[in-house]
């Protein structure tokens, strides 16, 4: 079966029309990081960035190059905590949301 639309375009279109979907993408990325699954967290965060702020605007805001940010979130990327949390702070600010961690027992 041939796909008529790329996954990236599909995610972007859904994120543009569905704020709950956008928030769920970012929340899931954070959840994967907290669960120790860095690869899945990076992949979801990459999808979120592509669907919302974009790597060019993220680069302008963080002061890093867009290529560096893309490499950092690539499957082989190994972001430092300061870089990763800088990206997360920037995307939260751009989205106008504030994520918080809670303890579930």
Beta strands, then each sheet from edge to edge (+ up, - down):
end
